[in-house]
Amino acid sequence: SESQGAILKAEGMLAGVADLLLLLPTDTATLLAVEMKTDTGRQSPRQKEWQSEAEAHGIRYEVVRSFDEFKELLTEYINQHERRNQRN
């Protein structure tokens, strides 16, 4: 609703920013940004703009549509992070 949106904005919510940010670097990304969507959900123009900016700065951005997809993504990404740390 509009009132919920106003509350989030007042609390510092930024339009377009991904739902989840995982602040772990890998060899190919500075961090992981995850946008959660339903099967039919679509990114807003502001979300697409934020995605482009994020990717231009080395951020991996993924849209996921199920909890299983989310678990697979996190497992793969965290494993990449751990492999990076083992070498450094």
C-alpha positions as CSV (number, residue, x, y, z in Angstrom):
1,S,0.0,0.0,0.0
2,E,1.0,3.6,-0.3
3,S,1.3,4.1,3.4
4,Q,3.7,1.1,3.7
5,G,5.8,2.6,0.9
6,A,5.9,5.9,2.7
7,I,7.0,4.2,5.9
8,L,9.8,2.3,4.1
9,K,10.9,5.5,2.3
10,A,11.0,7.4,5.6
11,E,13.1,4.5,7.1
12,G,15.7,5.0,4.3
13,M,14.6,2.4,1.8
14,L,16.0,3.2,-1.6
15,A,13.9,2.6,-4.8
16,G,15.3,-0.1,-7.0
17,V,17.8,-1.6,-4.6
18,A,17.9,-5.4,-4.6
19,D,16.0,-7.2,-1.8
20,L,19.1,-8.9,-0.4
21,L,22.8,-8.0,-0.5
22,L,25.5,-10.5,0.5
23,L,28.7,-8.7,1.3
24,L,31.1,-11.4,0.4
25,P,33.6,-11.0,-2.5
26,T,34.4,-13.7,-4.9
27,D,37.0,-13.8,-7.8
28,T,34.3,-12.4,-10.1
29,A,32.1,-10.2,-8.0
30,T,32.5,-7.7,-5.2
31,L,29.2,-8.8,-3.6
32,L,25.9,-10.6,-4.5
33,A,22.6,-8.7,-5.0
34,V,19.5,-10.8,-5.0
35,E,16.0,-9.6,-6.2
36,M,13.2,-11.9,-5.1
37,K,10.3,-12.3,-7.5
38,T,7.3,-14.5,-7.9
39,D,7.0,-16.7,-11.1
40,T,5.2,-13.8,-12.8
41,G,6.8,-10.8,-11.0
42,R,8.8,-8.3,-13.1
43,Q,11.5,-5.8,-12.3
44,S,10.5,-2.2,-12.2
45,P,12.3,0.3,-14.4
46,R,14.2,1.5,-11.3
47,Q,15.2,-2.0,-10.4
48,K,16.6,-2.6,-13.9
49,E,18.5,0.7,-13.6
50,W,19.9,-0.3,-10.3
51,Q,20.9,-3.7,-11.7
52,S,22.8,-2.1,-14.5
53,E,24.7,0.3,-12.2
54,A,25.4,-2.6,-9.8
55,E,26.8,-4.9,-12.5
56,A,28.9,-2.0,-13.9
57,H,30.6,-1.9,-10.5
58,G,31.4,-5.6,-10.3
59,I,28.3,-6.7,-8.4
60,R,26.7,-10.0,-9.3
61,Y,22.9,-9.4,-9.6
62,E,20.5,-12.3,-9.7
63,V,16.7,-12.5,-9.9
64,V,15.4,-15.6,-8.1
65,R,11.9,-17.0,-8.2
66,S,11.8,-19.7,-5.6
67,F,13.3,-20.7,-2.3
68,D,15.1,-23.6,-3.9
69,E,16.7,-21.3,-6.5
70,F,17.7,-19.0,-3.7
71,K,19.4,-21.8,-1.7
72,E,21.3,-23.0,-4.8
73,L,22.5,-19.5,-5.6
74,L,23.7,-18.9,-2.1
75,T,25.4,-22.2,-1.8
76,E,27.2,-21.7,-5.1
77,Y,28.2,-18.1,-4.2
78,I,29.4,-18.8,-0.7
79,N,31.5,-21.7,-2.0
80,Q,33.1,-19.3,-4.5
81,H,33.9,-16.9,-1.7
82,E,35.4,-19.7,0.5
83,R,37.6,-20.9,-2.4
84,R,38.8,-17.4,-2.9
85,N,39.7,-17.0,0.8
86,Q,41.5,-20.4,0.8
87,R,43.9,-19.1,-1.9
88,N,44.5,-15.7,-0.2
